[in-house]
Amino acid sequence: MSSKSPDTLSDALEPERPAVESQSRSDGIRAVWGAAFLFYLLVGLEVIIMVTPFTVYFYSIYAPVLTWLERRAWTAWLTAFFLPHITYSGDPLILALAYAGPVLLTLGLAVFFVCAGQVYGAKLFRKGVVSGGLYRMIRHPQYLGLAIAGLGLLLYWPRFFILITYISMLFVYYLLARNEEGRMLRKFGASYSAYLERTPMFLPGNPGGRFLRAIFWTPQRKGAVLLGLYALSLSAAIAGAFGLRAYSEVRLTKTWGNGMLALAMSPSEPERLTRTLAQVAQNPEIQAFFQKYHTRPGHSLVAYVLPQEYMMQHLIADMDEHKAHHGEGEQGGFLAVVKHLGEMYALKPLRQLGEGAAAAAQRIIFTEALDPAGQNVGVGRALGISVQRYPLFFADFDAKAGQVTLTMETPRRHTWGTIPVPAF
């Protein structure tokens, strides 16, 4: 080992290495990290894959995992969302996090592809070690770019499960970077060693190394320290996510009554929400639905109140039958997928909800709340983790006229069946 004191996080945690490692071992490590990254990418891109032709193949593998997790009390929280995805409260913090998603995704991908161009250009023209551009400031800007992009995806599709895989991938990036540095040292020798001496690993100023030295000074059991840092990071991230979920739920507009929780997906006053539900409940067809579905003791309904034009309501209920009834079949093809991805990337659903507060054409989707065993849950738990919400029927409501214009039963599923989707 070098006699110099550690000046980066990687130096402080660097294990003793033999002078020569077999190429097969190096290739094996790269294959393992590559598989881990591919798994994370597929999980993180769930929100994008959902609107592509690959949805069926993706959920044939992923959906059973989510369903298995949701139906067990000790793992159900993993499938839940810790930030709102289908509601808009106008809260500044939640709004800032929502807009940070696409910004961070764009920034991270830009950093990654620019740096990838540098690396592969150097390989093509045999220029040796890349030390210009962002590589002059940090040793692994590509991994930094992927970490930033991954955070953007996490903010857009914030499952607890994805949060855990994201934190895990940050540590995988570190281990993969250390493996690459070992190979570069063997290949380039003194020139790369000098580059390591003067350049931080992931962040300018090396805050990671400074933090490590402040907490652990010069750790002797480096593997144990890394494992401890992983456990600490994971615990802090999960605790923070639960805090954000609680913060978000408090800021939603909700009303309770007669075994029903009504949730306004656009900004609204509780009085207005109560008035809307009272007017809808007077409709004879809605009363018939109540008699059919909502007579069991302890049975709870969750009523989602949203603008009729909201493009993500298929996360609550499968509306294809309604669209077919009105001649509004789905537009297929590559261009339709690209258009939909562009609208999501530009946060069109969020804007629709923000503008939907003033919309006269409202839709109320009624769902029933059940626990994983199919038993009733109280209204107070209707949006809770592990509670499943199955759509039953919906009503279109003209807020100006104060009357229901359409009622219809829905399939007991959303567009992707019964896999866990956002509750709020």
Secondary structure, 3 states (H helix, E strand, C coil): CCCCCCCCHHHHHCCCCCCCCCHHHHHHHHHHHHHHHHHHHHHHCHHHHCCCCCHHHHHHHHHHHHHHHHCCCCCHHHHCECCCCCCCCCCHHHHHHHHHHHHHHHHHHHHHHHHHHHHHHHHHCCCCCCCCHHHHCCCCHHHHHHHHHHHHHHHHCCEHHHHHHHHHHHHHHHHHHHHHHHHHHHHHCHHHHHHHHHCCCCCCCCHHHHHHHHHHCCCCCHHHHHHHHHHHHHHHHHHHHHHHHHHHHHCCEEEEECCEEEEECCCCCHHHHHHHHHHHHCCHHHHHHHHHHCCCCCCEEEEEEEECCCCCHHHCCCCHHHHHHCCCCCCCCHHHHHHHHHHHHCCHHHHHHHHHHHCCEEEEEEEEEECCCCCECCHHHCCCCCCEEEEEEEEEEECCCCEEEEEEECCCCECCECCCCCCC
